[in-house]
Amino acid sequence: MHKTSVASAILLVVLTSACSAADSTPSSPSSTASSTSSEQSGAPTAAAPSATPRTKAEDAADLKRALVTPADLGEPWIAPKKVNRAGGKKGEICPGHVSATGKLTFTASASTDLTEGKGTGRNIASYRIKTLSDEGVGALAAALKIDQKACARYQDPSGFKVVRTAEGPTSVDGAEVISAWTERVYYVRPRNKLAFARHFVVAHQGRVVTSTSYAFLADKKDPNAEDFSKETRLLQVQLKKNASVFT
């Protein structure tokens, strides 16, 4: 396969599912009321009033403000008019499996796909941020495990072989990692030759869930696509903006 074909494949097999993982994500760094201390007196103390629940419109507006832009990442990142997506049935993140995260309820969401320069075949950073509803982080973590098991190995609609492996950072500054994984995309012929890879990390800051993915061509310096440093840096940019908006 020519190099240009490989490059085009990146845009054709962008993450649609993944960030379903939280498309599948978060809102304010903490929506749970902090516990109040009580006076050691004989009379019972009244519980502090709970904070007024945020509306969907409020969450949506804040997520839009927090969403990463090309200016946040710097050159050569741009926001293309369109990023092509892999085919397949609606809602499926791999053949025959509809994402378990899609069954969860989120209050609001925002997303963007950016490319590392103009033209086809550029590396892609995808961001999905959402605010959790009542189901919480536990339900999201469980759903991601279901997706991992169902989509560990498959052939995508473009004819590539995909191997999804749970790996990556277990912690990041300013947030808790819920899940991280790599999707390695191989040519069918020549067999087991890596075409490109996608790194994913899903993290949360209170109610705000951030899902990021970085799709990139295989590199001689990292032939097995094991280095998550670029993905982690992309994630940190979004986490920093979340913290500045959701105070």
FIKOLZA-1660 file (N, C-alpha, C; in steps of 0.1 Angstrom, whole numbers, plus 5000, padded with zeros to 4 digits):
% residues 247
   i   px   py   pz ch aa at
   1 5009 4988 5000  A  M  N
   1 5000 5000 5000  A  M CA
   1 5009 5012 5000  A  M  C
   2 5005 5022 4992  A  H  N
   2 5013 5035 4991  A  H CA
   2 5012 5043 5004  A  H  C
   3 5021 5051 5006  A  K  N
   3 5021 5059 5018  A  K CA
   3 5009 5068 5019  A  K  C
   4 5005 5073 5007  A  T  N
   4 4993 5082 5007  A  T CA
   4 4981 5075 5011  A  T  C
   5 4980 5062 5008  A  S  N
   5 4968 5054 5012  A  S CA
   5 4968 5053 5027  A  S  C
   6 4980 5051 5033  A  V  N
   6 4981 5050 5048  A  V CA
   6 4976 5063 5054  A  V  C
   7 4980 5074 5048  A  A  N
   7 4977 5087 5054  A  A CA
   7 4962 5089 5053  A  A  C
   8 4956 5085 5042  A  S  N
   8 4941 5087 5040  A  S CA
   8 4934 5079 5050  A  S  C
   9 4940 5067 5054  A  A  N
   9 4933 5058 5063  A  A CA
   9 4931 5064 5076  A  A  C
  10 4940 5073 5081  A  I  N
  10 4939 5079 5094  A  I CA
  10 4926 5087 5095  A  I  C
  11 4923 5094 5084  A  L  N
  11 4911 5102 5085  A  L CA
  11 4899 5094 5083  A  L  C
  12 4900 5083 5076  A  L  N
  12 4888 5074 5074  A  L CA
  12 4885 5066 5086  A  L  C
  13 4894 5064 5095  A  V  N
  13 4892 5055 5106  A  V CA
  13 4893 5063 5119  A  V  C
  14 4889 5075 5120  A  V  N
  14 4890 5083 5132  A  V CA
  14 4881 5077 5142  A  V  C
  15 4883 5081 5154  A  L  N
  15 4876 5077 5165  A  L CA
  15 4862 5083 5165  A  L  C
  16 4852 5073 5164  A  T  N
  16 4838 5077 5165  A  T CA
  16 4834 5071 5177  A  T  C
  17 4838 5059 5179  A  S  N
  17 4834 5051 5190  A  S CA
  17 4840 5056 5203  A  S  C
  18 4853 5056 5203  A  A  N
  18 4860 5059 5215  A  A CA
  18 4854 5069 5223  A  A  C
  19 4854 5080 5217  A  C  N
  19 4850 5090 5227  A  C CA
  19 4836 5089 5229  A  C  C
  20 4830 5080 5223  A  S  N
  20 4817 5076 5227  A  S CA
  20 4820 5070 5241  A  S  C
  21 4832 5065 5242  A  A  N
  21 4836 5060 5255  A  A CA
  21 4831 5070 5265  A  A  C
  22 4833 5082 5263  A  A  N
  22 4825 5090 5272  A  A CA
  22 4816 5097 5263  A  A  C
  23 4815 5093 5243  A  D  N
  23 4806 5100 5236  A  D CA
  23 4795 5091 5235  A  D  C
  24 4810 5097 5252  A  S  N
  24 4810 5094 5266  A  S CA
  24 4819 5103 5275  A  S  C
  25 4812 5121 5286  A  T  N
  25 4821 5128 5295  A  T CA
  25 4817 5139 5305  A  T  C
  26 4822 5152 5312  A  P  N
  26 4821 5158 5325  A  P CA
  26 4817 5173 5326  A  P  C
  27 4817 5179 5339  A  S  N
  27 4813 5193 5341  A  S CA
  27 4820 5200 5352  A  S  C
  28 4815 5201 5364  A  S  N
  28 4823 5209 5373  A  S CA
  28 4832 5200 5382  A  S  C
  29 4844 5205 5385  A  P  N
  29 4853 5196 5392  A  P CA
  29 4848 5189 5404  A  P  C
  30 4837 5193 5409  A  S  N
  30 4831 5185 5420  A  S CA
  30 4817 5190 5422  A  S  C
  31 4807 5180 5419  A  S  N
  31 4793 5184 5421  A  S CA
  31 4788 5179 5434  A  S  C
  32 4796 5171 5441  A  T  N
  32 4791 5166 5453  A  T CA
  32 4793 5176 5464  A  T  C
  33 4783 5177 5473  A  A  N
  33 4785 5187 5484  A  A CA
  33 4795 5182 5493  A  A  C
  34 4804 5192 5498  A  S  N
  34 4814 5188 5508  A  S CA
  34 4807 5186 5521  A  S  C
  35 4813 5177 5529  A  S  N
  35 4807 5174 5542  A  S CA
  35 4809 5185 5552  A  S  C
  36 4800 5188 5560  A  T  N
  36 4801 5199 5570  A  T CA
  36 4804 5193 5584  A  T  C
  37 4812 5200 5591  A  S  N
  37 4815 5196 5605  A  S CA
  37 4804 5201 5614  A  S  C
  38 4802 5194 5625  A  S  N
  38 4791 5197 5634  A  S CA
  38 4797 5201 5647  A  S  C
  39 4791 5210 5654  A  E  N
  39 4795 5214 5667  A  E CA
  39 4793 5203 5677  A  E  C
  40 4802 5201 5686  A  Q  N
  40 4800 5191 5696  A  Q CA
  40 4791 5196 5707  A  Q  C
  41 4779 5198 5704  A  S  N
  41 4769 5203 5714  A  S CA
  41 4758 5193 5716  A  S  C
  42 4750 5195 5726  A  G  N
  42 4739 5186 5728  A  G CA
  42 4728 5186 5717  A  G  C
  43 4726 5198 5711  A  A  N
  43 4715 5200 5702  A  A CA
  43 4720 5196 5688  A  A  C
  44 4712 5189 5680  A  P  N
  44 4716 5185 5666  A  P CA
  44 4717 5197 5657  A  P  C
  45 4726 5197 5648  A  T  N
  45 4728 5208 5639  A  T CA
  45 4721 5205 5626  A  T  C
  46 4716 5216 5619  A  A  N
  46 4709 5214 5607  A  A CA
  46 4719 5212 5596  A  A  C
  47 4716 5204 5586  A  A  N
  47 4724 5201 5574  A  A CA
  47 4725 5213 5566  A  A  C
  48 4737 5215 5560  A  A  N
  48 4739 5227 5551  A  A CA
  48 4730 5225 5539  A  A  C
  49 4724 5235 5533  A  P  N
  49 4715 5234 5522  A  P CA
  49 4724 5230 5510  A  P  C
  50 4718 5221 5501  A  S  N
  50 4725 5216 5489  A  S CA
  50 4726 5227 5479  A  S  C
  51 4736 5226 5471  A  A  N
  51 4738 5236 5460  A  A CA
  51 4727 5235 5450  A  A  C
  52 4723 5246 5444  A  T  N
  52 4713 5245 5433  A  T CA
  52 4718 5238 5421  A  T  C
  53 4710 5227 5417  A  P  N
  53 4715 5219 5406  A  P CA
  53 4717 5228 5393  A  P  C
  54 4727 5225 5386  A  R  N
  54 4730 5232 5373  A  R CA
  54 4720 5227 5362  A  R  C
  55 4717 5237 5354  A  T  N
  55 4708 5233 5343  A  T CA
  55 4716 5228 5331  A  T  C
  56 4709 5221 5322  A  K  N
  56 4716 5216 5310  A  K CA
  56 4721 5227 5302  A  K  C
  57 4714 5239 5301  A  A  N
  57 4719 5250 5293  A  A CA
  57 4732 5256 5300  A  A  C
  58 4732 5256 5313  A  E  N
  58 4744 5262 5319  A  E CA
  58 4756 5253 5317  A  E  C
  59 4754 5239 5318  A  D  N
  59 4765 5230 5315  A  D CA
  59 4770 5231 5301  A  D  C
  60 4760 5232 5291  A  A  N
  60 4764 5233 5277  A  A CA
  60 4772 5245 5274  A  A  C
  61 4768 5256 5280  A  A  N
  61 4775 5269 5278  A  A CA
  61 4789 5268 5283  A  A  C
  62 4791 5262 5295  A  D  N
  62 4804 5261 5301  A  D CA
  62 4813 5251 5293  A  D  C
  63 4807 5240 5289  A  L  N
  63 4815 5231 5281  A  L CA
  63 4820 5237 5268  A  L  C
  64 4811 5245 5262  A  K  N
  64 4815 5251 5249  A  K CA
  64 4827 5261 5252  A  K  C
  65 4827 5268 5263  A  R  N
  65 4838 5277 5266  A  R CA
  65 4850 5270 5269  A  R  C
  66 4849 5258 5275  A  A  N
  66 4861 5250 5279  A  A CA
  66 4867 5242 5268  A  A  C
  67 4860 5239 5258  A  L  N
  67 4865 5231 5247  A  L CA
  67 4878 5236 5241  A  L  C
  68 4888 5227 5239  A  V  N
  68 4900 5231 5233  A  V CA
  68 4899 5236 5219  A  V  C
  69 4907 5246 5215  A  T  N
  69 4907 5252 5202  A  T CA
  69 4922 5250 5196  A  T  C
  70 4923 5252 5183  A  P  N
  70 4937 5251 5178  A  P CA
  70 4946 5261 5184  A  P  C
  71 4941 5273 5188  A  A  N
  71 4950 5283 5194  A  A CA
  71 4956 5277 5207  A  A  C
  72 4948 5269 5215  A  D  N
  72 4953 5263 5227  A  D CA
  72 4964 5254 5225  A  D  C
  73 4964 5247 5214  A  L  N
  73 4974 5237 5211  A  L CA
  73 4986 5243 5203  A  L  C
  74 4984 5254 5196  A  G  N
  74 4994 5261 5189  A  G CA
  74 4997 5254 5175  A  G  C
  75 5005 5260 5167  A  E  N
  75 5008 5255 5154  A  E CA
  75 5015 5242 5155  A  E  C
  76 5012 5233 5145  A  P  N
  76 5004 5235 5133  A  P CA
  76 4989 5230 5134  A  P  C
  77 4984 5229 5146  A  W  N
  77 4970 5224 5148  A  W CA
  77 4960 5233 5142  A  W  C
  78 4950 5227 5135  A  I  N
  78 4939 5235 5129  A  I CA
  78 4926 5227 5131  A  I  C
  79 4915 5234 5129  A  A  N
  79 4902 5228 5129  A  A CA
  79 4897 5226 5115  A  A  C
  80 4897 5214 5109  A  P  N
  80 4893 5212 5095  A  P CA
  80 4878 5214 5094  A  P  C
  81 4874 5216 5082  A  K  N
  81 4859 5217 5080  A  K CA
  81 4852 5204 5082  A  K  C
  82 4860 5193 5079  A  K  N
  82 4854 5180 5081  A  K CA
  82 4865 5169 5083  A  K  C
  83 4862 5160 5092  A  V  N
  83 4870 5149 5094  A  V CA
  83 4862 5136 5091  A  V  C
  84 4867 5129 5081  A  N  N
  84 4859 5117 5077  A  N CA
  84 4859 5106 5088  A  N  C
  85 4849 5099 5088  A  R  N
  85 4847 5088 5098  A  R CA
  85 4846 5075 5092  A  R  C
  86 4849 5064 5099  A  A  N
  86 4848 5051 5094  A  A CA
  86 4833 5048 5092  A  A  C
  87 4830 5039 5083  A  G  N
  87 4816 5035 5081  A  G CA
  87 4812 5025 5092  A  G  C
  88 4800 5019 5090  A  G  N
  88 4795 5010 5100  A  G CA
  88 4781 5015 5105  A  G  C
  89 4775 5006 5112  A  K  N
  89 4761 5010 5117  A  K CA
  89 4761 5020 5128  A  K  C
  90 4751 5028 5128  A  K  N
  90 4750 5039 5138  A  K CA
  90 4751 5034 5152  A  K  C
  91 4760 5040 5160  A  G  N
  91 4761 5037 5174  A  G CA
  91 4772 5026 5176  A  G  C
  92 4776 5018 5166  A  E  N
  92 4785 5007 5168  A  E CA
  92 4800 5013 5169  A  E  C
  93 4807 5008 5179  A  I  N
  93 4821 5012 5179  A  I CA
  93 4830 5001 5174  A  I  C
  94 4825 4989 5172  A  C  N
  94 4831 4979 5164  A  C CA
  94 4820 4970 5159  A  C  C
  95 4822 4962 5148  A  P  N
  95 4811 4955 5142  A  P CA
  95 4803 4947 5152  A  P  C
  96 4790 4949 5153  A  G  N
  96 4781 4942 5161  A  G CA
  96 4780 4946 5175  A  G  C
  97 4787 4957 5179  A  H  N
  97 4787 4961 5193  A  H CA
  97 4784 4976 5194  A  H  C
  98 4772 4980 5200  A  V  N
  98 4768 4993 5202  A  V CA
  98 4775 4997 5216  A  V  C
  99 4781 5009 5216  A  S  N
  99 4788 5013 5229  A  S CA
  99 4780 5012 5241  A  S  C
 100 4784 5006 5251  A  A  N
 100 4777 5006 5264  A  A CA
 100 4776 5020 5270  A  A  C
 101 4786 5028 5267  A  T  N
 101 4786 5042 5272  A  T CA
 101 4774 5050 5266  A  T  C
 102 4770 5046 5254  A  G  N
 102 4759 5053 5248  A  G CA
 102 4746 5052 5255  A  G  C
 103 4745 5042 5264  A  K  N
 103 4733 5040 5272  A  K CA
 103 4732 5048 5285  A  K  C
 104 4743 5055 5287  A  L  N
 104 4744 5063 5299  A  L CA
 104 4738 5077 5296  A  L  C
 105 4734 5084 5307  A  T  N
 105 4729 5097 5305  A  T CA
 105 4739 5108 5310  A  T  C
 106 4741 5118 5301  A  F  N
 106 4750 5129 5304  A  F CA
 106 4741 5142 5303  A  F  C
 107 4745 5152 5311  A  T  N
 107 4737 5164 5311  A  T CA
 107 4739 5172 5299  A  T  C
 108 4752 5174 5295  A  A  N
 108 4755 5182 5283  A  A CA
 108 4768 5177 5277  A  A  C
 109 4771 5181 5265  A  S  N
 109 4784 5176 5259  A  S CA
 109 4789 5186 5248  A  S  C
 110 4802 5185 5245  A  A  N
 110 4808 5194 5235  A  A CA
 110 4819 5185 5229  A  A  C
 111 4822 5187 5216  A  S  N
 111 4833 5179 5210  A  S CA
 111 4839 5187 5199  A  S  C
 112 4852 5182 5195  A  T  N
 112 4859 5188 5184  A  T CA
 112 4869 5178 5179  A  T  C
 113 4872 5179 5166  A  D  N
 113 4883 5171 5160  A  D CA
 113 4893 5180 5154  A  D  C
 114 4905 5180 5157  A  L  N
 114 4916 5188 5152  A  L CA
 114 4926 5180 5145  A  L  C
 115 4933 5186 5135  A  T  N
 115 4943 5179 5128  A  T CA
 115 4956 5187 5129  A  T  C
 116 4967 5179 5129  A  E  N
 116 4980 5185 5131  A  E CA
 116 4986 5190 5118  A  E  C
 117 4980 5200 5112  A  G  N
 117 4983 5205 5099  A  G CA
 117 4972 5203 5089  A  G  C
 118 4974 5209 5077  A  K  N
 118 4964 5208 5067  A  K CA
 118 4966 5196 5058  A  K  C
 119 4955 5192 5051  A  G  N
 119 4956 5181 5042  A  G CA
 119 4953 5168 5048  A  G  C
 120 4951 5158 5040  A  T  N
 120 4948 5144 5044  A  T CA
 120 4960 5138 5050  A  T  C
 121 4957 5128 5059  A  G  N
 121 4968 5120 5064  A  G CA
 121 4975 5127 5076  A  G  C
 122 4970 5137 5081  A  R  N
 122 4975 5144 5093  A  R CA
 122 4971 5137 5106  A  R  C
 123 4979 5138 5116  A  N  N
 123 4975 5132 5129  A  N CA
 123 4963 5140 5134  A  N  C
 124 4955 5133 5142  A  I  N
 124 4942 5138 5146  A  I CA
 124 4941 5137 5161  A  I  C
 125 4936 5149 5167  A  A  N
 125 4933 5149 5182  A  A CA
 125 4918 5151 5183  A  A  C
 126 4911 5142 5190  A  S  N
 126 4897 5143 5192  A  S CA
 126 4894 5145 5206  A  S  C
 127 4885 5155 5209  A  Y  N
 127 4881 5158 5223  A  Y CA
 127 4866 5157 5224  A  Y  C
 128 4862 5150 5235  A  R  N
 128 4848 5149 5239  A  R CA
 128 4847 5153 5254  A  R  C
 129 4840 5163 5257  A  I  N
 129 4838 5166 5271  A  I CA
 129 4823 5166 5275  A  I  C
 130 4820 5161 5286  A  K  N
 130 4806 5160 5290  A  K CA
 130 4804 5161 5305  A  K  C
 131 4792 5164 5309  A  T  N
 131 4789 5165 5324  A  T CA
 131 4781 5153 5328  A  T  C
 132 4785 5147 5338  A  L  N
 132 4778 5135 5343  A  L CA
 132 4765 5139 5349  A  L  C
 133 4756 5129 5348  A  S  N
 133 4743 5131 5355  A  S CA
 133 4743 5123 5368  A  S  C
 134 4732 5116 5371  A  D  N
 134 4732 5109 5384  A  D CA
 134 4739 5096 5384  A  D  C
 135 4742 5090 5372  A  E  N
 135 4748 5077 5372  A  E CA
 135 4762 5076 5377  A  E  C
 136 4770 5087 5375  A  G  N
 136 4783 5088 5381  A  G CA
 136 4794 5081 5374  A  G  C
 137 4806 5082 5380  A  V  N
 137 4818 5076 5374  A  V CA
 137 4818 5061 5374  A  V  C
 138 4812 5055 5384  A  G  N
 138 4812 5040 5385  A  G CA
 138 4805 5034 5373  A  G  C
 139 4794 5039 5369  A  A  N
 139 4787 5034 5357  A  A CA
 139 4794 5036 5344  A  A  C
 140 4801 5047 5343  A  L  N
 140 4809 5049 5331  A  L CA
 140 4821 5040 5330  A  L  C
 141 4828 5038 5342  A  A  N
 141 4839 5028 5342  A  A CA
 141 4835 5014 5338  A  A  C
 142 4823 5010 5343  A  A  N
 142 4818 4997 5340  A  A CA
 142 4815 4996 5325  A  A  C
 143 4809 5006 5320  A  A  N
 143 4805 5006 5305  A  A CA
 143 4818 5005 5297  A  A  C
 144 4828 5012 5301  A  L  N
 144 4841 5012 5293  A  L CA
 144 4847 4998 5293  A  L  C
 145 4846 4991 5304  A  K  N
 145 4851 4977 5305  A  K CA
 145 4843 4968 5296  A  K  C
 146 4830 4970 5295  A  I  N
 146 4822 4962 5285  A  I CA
 146 4826 4964 5271  A  I  C
 147 4829 4977 5268  A  D  N
 147 4833 4980 5254  A  D CA
 147 4847 4974 5251  A  D  C
 148 4856 4975 5261  A  Q  N
 148 4869 4969 5259  A  Q CA
 148 4868 4954 5256  A  Q  C
 149 4860 4947 5263  A  K  N
 149 4859 4932 5261  A  K CA
 149 4853 4929 5248  A  K  C
 150 4843 4937 5244  A  A  N
 150 4836 4934 5231  A  A CA
 150 4844 4938 5219  A  A  C
 151 4853 4948 5220  A  C  N
 151 4860 4953 5209  A  C CA
 151 4875 4950 5209  A  C  C
 152 4879 4940 5216  A  A  N
 152 4893 4937 5218  A  A CA
 152 4900 4934 5205  A  A  C
 153 4893 4928 5195  A  R  N
 153 4899 4925 5182  A  R CA
 153 4887 4925 5172  A  R  C
 154 4889 4932 5161  A  Y  N
 154 4879 4932 5150  A  Y CA
 154 4885 4937 5137  A  Y  C
 155 4877 4935 5127  A  Q  N
 155 4881 4941 5114  A  Q CA
 155 4871 4953 5111  A  Q  C
 156 4877 4964 5109  A  D  N
 156 4868 4976 5107  A  D CA
 156 4862 4977 5093  A  D  C
 157 4853 4986 5090  A  P  N
 157 4846 4987 5077  A  P CA
 157 4856 4990 5066  A  P  C
 158 4868 4996 5069  A  S  N
 158 4877 4999 5059  A  S CA
 158 4886 4987 5055  A  S  C
 159 4885 4976 5063  A  G  N
 159 4893 4964 5060  A  G CA
 159 4905 4963 5068  A  G  C
 160 4907 4971 5078  A  F  N
 160 4919 4970 5086  A  F CA
 160 4916 4961 5098  A  F  C
 161 4926 4955 5103  A  K  N
 161 4925 4947 5115  A  K CA
 161 4928 4956 5127  A  K  C
 162 4920 4956 5137  A  V  N
 162 4921 4965 5149  A  V CA
 162 4923 4957 5162  A  V  C
 163 4933 4960 5169  A  V  N
 163 4936 4953 5182  A  V CA
 163 4935 4964 5193  A  V  C
 164 4926 4963 5202  A  R  N
 164 4924 4973 5213  A  R CA
 164 4929 4967 5226  A  R  C
 165 4939 4974 5232  A  T  N
 165 4946 4969 5244  A  T CA
 165 4945 4980 5255  A  T  C
 166 4941 4975 5267  A  A  N
 166 4940 4984 5278  A  A CA
 166 4954 4987 5283  A  A  C
 167 4958 4999 5282  A  E  N
 167 4972 5004 5286  A  E CA
 167 4972 5019 5287  A  E  C
 168 4983 5025 5291  A  G  N
 168 4984 5039 5292  A  G CA
 168 4985 5044 5306  A  G  C
 169 4984 5057 5308  A  P  N
 169 4985 5063 5321  A  P CA
 169 4974 5059 5331  A  P  C
 170 4978 5057 5343  A  T  N
 170 4968 5054 5353  A  T CA
 170 4964 5066 5362  A  T  C
 171 4972 5077 5360  A  S  N
 171 4969 5090 5367  A  S CA
 171 4974 5101 5358  A  S  C
 172 4968 5113 5360  A  V  N
 172 4972 5125 5354  A  V CA
 172 4971 5137 5364  A  V  C
 173 4978 5147 5362  A  D  N
 173 4977 5159 5371  A  D CA
 173 4963 5165 5370  A  D  C
 174 4956 5167 5381  A  G  N
 174 4944 5174 5381  A  G CA
 174 4931 5167 5378  A  G  C
 175 4932 5153 5376  A  A  N
 175 4920 5145 5372  A  A CA
 175 4923 5131 5376  A  A  C
 176 4912 5123 5376  A  E  N
 176 4913 5109 5378  A  E CA
 176 4911 5101 5365  A  E  C
 177 4920 5092 5362  A  V  N
 177 4919 5084 5350  A  V CA
 177 4909 5073 5352  A  V  C
 178 4899 5073 5343  A  I  N
 178 4889 5062 5344  A  I CA
 178 4893 5050 5335  A  I  C
 179 4898 5053 5324  A  S  N
 179 4902 5043 5315  A  S CA
 179 4912 5048 5304  A  S  C
 180 4921 5039 5299  A  A  N
 180 4930 5043 5289  A  A CA
 180 4933 5031 5280  A  A  C
 181 4935 5033 5267  A  W  N
 181 4938 5021 5259  A  W CA
 181 4944 5026 5246  A  W  C
 182 4949 5016 5238  A  T  N
 182 4954 5018 5225  A  T CA
 182 4947 5010 5215  A  T  C
 183 4944 5016 5204  A  E  N
 183 4939 5008 5192  A  E CA
 183 4950 5008 5182  A  E  C
 184 4955 4996 5179  A  R  N
 184 4965 4994 5169  A  R CA
 184 4959 4989 5156  A  R  C
 185 4961 4996 5145  A  V  N
 185 4954 4993 5133  A  V CA
 185 4964 4987 5123  A  V  C
 186 4962 4975 5119  A  Y  N
 186 4971 4967 5111  A  Y CA
 186 4965 4965 5097  A  Y  C
 187 4975 4965 5087  A  Y  N
 187 4971 4960 5074  A  Y CA
 187 4967 4945 5074  A  Y  C
 188 4958 4941 5066  A  V  N
 188 4956 4927 5065  A  V CA
 188 4967 4920 5057  A  V  C
 189 4971 4927 5047  A  R  N
 189 4983 4923 5039  A  R CA
 189 4992 4936 5037  A  R  C
 190 5005 4936 5040  A  P  N
 190 5012 4925 5046  A  P CA
 190 5007 4923 5060  A  P  C
 191 5006 4910 5064  A  R  N
 191 5001 4907 5077  A  R CA
 191 5009 4913 5089  A  R  C
 192 5001 4918 5099  A  N  N
 192 5007 4923 5111  A  N CA
 192 5016 4935 5109  A  N  C
 193 5015 4942 5098  A  K  N
 193 5022 4954 5097  A  K CA
 193 5014 4966 5102  A  K  C
 194 5019 4973 5112  A  L  N
 194 5011 4984 5118  A  L CA
 194 5010 4996 5108  A  L  C
 195 4998 5000 5106  A  A  N
 195 4995 5012 5097  A  A CA
 195 4995 5024 5105  A  A  C
 196 4987 5025 5116  A  F  N
 196 4986 5036 5125  A  F CA
 196 4980 5032 5138  A  F  C
 197 4979 5041 5147  A  A  N
 197 4974 5037 5160  A  A CA
 197 4966 5049 5166  A  A  C
 198 4958 5046 5176  A  R  N
 198 4950 5056 5183  A  R CA
 198 4952 5054 5198  A  R  C
 199 4956 5065 5205  A  H  N
 199 4957 5064 5220  A  H CA
 199 4944 5071 5226  A  H  C
 200 4939 5065 5236  A  F  N
 200 4927 5071 5242  A  F CA
 200 4929 5072 5258  A  F  C
 201 4924 5083 5263  A  V  N
 201 4924 5084 5278  A  V CA
 201 4910 5091 5281  A  V  C
 202 4904 5085 5291  A  V  N
 202 4891 5091 5297  A  V CA
 202 4894 5094 5311  A  V  C
 203 4892 5107 5315  A  A  N
 203 4894 5111 5328  A  A CA
 203 4883 5120 5333  A  A  C
 204 4882 5122 5347  A  H  N
 204 4872 5131 5352  A  H CA
 204 4877 5140 5363  A  H  C
 205 4871 5151 5363  A  Q  N
 205 4873 5161 5373  A  Q CA
 205 4859 5164 5379  A  Q  C
 206 4855 5157 5390  A  G  N
 206 4842 5158 5395  A  G CA
 206 4832 5154 5385  A  G  C
 207 4823 5162 5381  A  R  N
 207 4812 5159 5371  A  R CA
 207 4817 5160 5357  A  R  C
 208 4829 5166 5355  A  V  N
 208 4833 5167 5341  A  V CA
 208 4842 5156 5336  A  V  C
 209 4837 5149 5326  A  V  N
 209 4844 5138 5320  A  V CA
 209 4851 5142 5307  A  V  C
 210 4863 5140 5306  A  T  N
 210 4871 5143 5293  A  T CA
 210 4876 5131 5287  A  T  C
 211 4872 5129 5274  A  S  N
 211 4877 5118 5266  A  S CA
 211 4886 5124 5255  A  S  C
 212 4898 5120 5253  A  T  N
 212 4907 5124 5243  A  T CA
 212 4912 5112 5235  A  T  C
 213 4915 5114 5222  A  S  N
 213 4922 5104 5215  A  S CA
 213 4932 5111 5205  A  S  C
 214 4942 5104 5202  A  Y  N
 214 4953 5109 5193  A  Y CA
 214 4955 5098 5183  A  Y  C
 215 4952 5100 5170  A  A  N
 215 4954 5091 5160  A  A CA
 215 4967 5095 5152  A  A  C
 216 4976 5086 5150  A  F  N
 216 4989 5089 5144  A  F CA
 216 4995 5078 5136  A  F  C
 217 5003 5081 5126  A  L  N
 217 5010 5071 5118  A  L CA
 217 5021 5065 5126  A  L  C
 218 5023 5052 5123  A  A  N
 218 5034 5045 5130  A  A CA
 218 5047 5052 5128  A  A  C
 219 5056 5053 5138  A  D  N
 219 5068 5060 5138  A  D CA
 219 5080 5051 5141  A  D  C
 220 5091 5053 5134  A  K  N
 220 5103 5045 5137  A  K CA
 220 5107 5046 5151  A  K  C
 221 5105 5058 5157  A  K  N
 221 5110 5060 5171  A  K CA
 221 5101 5053 5181  A  K  C
 222 5089 5049 5177  A  D  N
 222 5079 5043 5185  A  D CA
 222 5071 5032 5177  A  D  C
 223 5078 5022 5172  A  P  N
 223 5072 5013 5162  A  P CA
 223 5060 5005 5167  A  P  C
 224 5059 5004 5181  A  N  N
 224 5048 4996 5186  A  N CA
 224 5037 5005 5192  A  N  C
 225 5038 5018 5190  A  A  N
 225 5028 5028 5194  A  A CA
 225 5026 5027 5209  A  A  C
 226 5036 5027 5217  A  E  N
 226 5035 5026 5232  A  E CA
 226 5037 5039 5239  A  E  C
 227 5041 5049 5233  A  D  N
 227 5044 5062 5240  A  D CA
 227 5032 5070 5240  A  D  C
 228 5027 5072 5252  A  F  N
 228 5015 5080 5254  A  F CA
 228 5018 5095 5257  A  F  C
 229 5030 5099 5256  A  S  N
 229 5033 5113 5261  A  S CA
 229 5026 5124 5253  A  S  C
 230 5024 5122 5239  A  K  N
 230 5017 5132 5231  A  K CA
 230 5002 5132 5235  A  K  C
 231 4996 5120 5237  A  E  N
 231 4982 5120 5241  A  E CA
 231 4980 5126 5255  A  E  C
 232 4990 5124 5264  A  T  N
 232 4988 5130 5277  A  T CA
 232 4990 5145 5277  A  T  C
 233 4998 5150 5268  A  R  N
 233 5000 5165 5267  A  R CA
 233 4987 5171 5262  A  R  C
 234 4981 5164 5252  A  L  N
 234 4968 5169 5246  A  L CA
 234 4957 5169 5256  A  L  C
 235 4957 5159 5264  A  L  N
 235 4947 5158 5275  A  L CA
 235 4949 5169 5285  A  L  C
 236 4961 5172 5289  A  Q  N
 236 4964 5182 5299  A  Q CA
 236 4959 5196 5295  A  Q  C
 237 4960 5199 5282  A  V  N
 237 4955 5212 5278  A  V CA
 237 4940 5213 5281  A  V  C
 238 4932 5202 5278  A  Q  N
 238 4918 5203 5280  A  Q CA
 238 4915 5203 5295  A  Q  C
 239 4922 5195 5303  A  L  N
 239 4920 5195 5318  A  L CA
 239 4922 5209 5324  A  L  C
 240 4932 5216 5319  A  K  N
 240 4935 5229 5324  A  K CA
 240 4924 5239 5321  A  K  C
 241 4918 5238 5309  A  K  N
 241 4907 5247 5305  A  K CA
 241 4895 5243 5313  A  K  C
 242 4892 5230 5315  A  N  N
 242 4881 5226 5324  A  N CA
 242 4882 5233 5337  A  N  C
 243 4893 5232 5343  A  A  N
 243 4895 5238 5357  A  A CA
 243 4893 5253 5357  A  A  C
 244 4897 5260 5346  A  S  N
 244 4895 5274 5346  A  S CA
 244 4880 5278 5344  A  S  C
 245 4872 5270 5338  A  V  N
 245 4858 5273 5336  A  V CA
 245 4849 5268 5347  A  V  C
 246 4851 5256 5351  A  F  N
 246 4843 5249 5362  A  F CA
 246 4850 5251 5375  A  F  C
 247 4848 5263 5381  A  T  N
 247 4855 5266 5394  A  T CA
 247 4846 5262 5406  A  T  C
% end
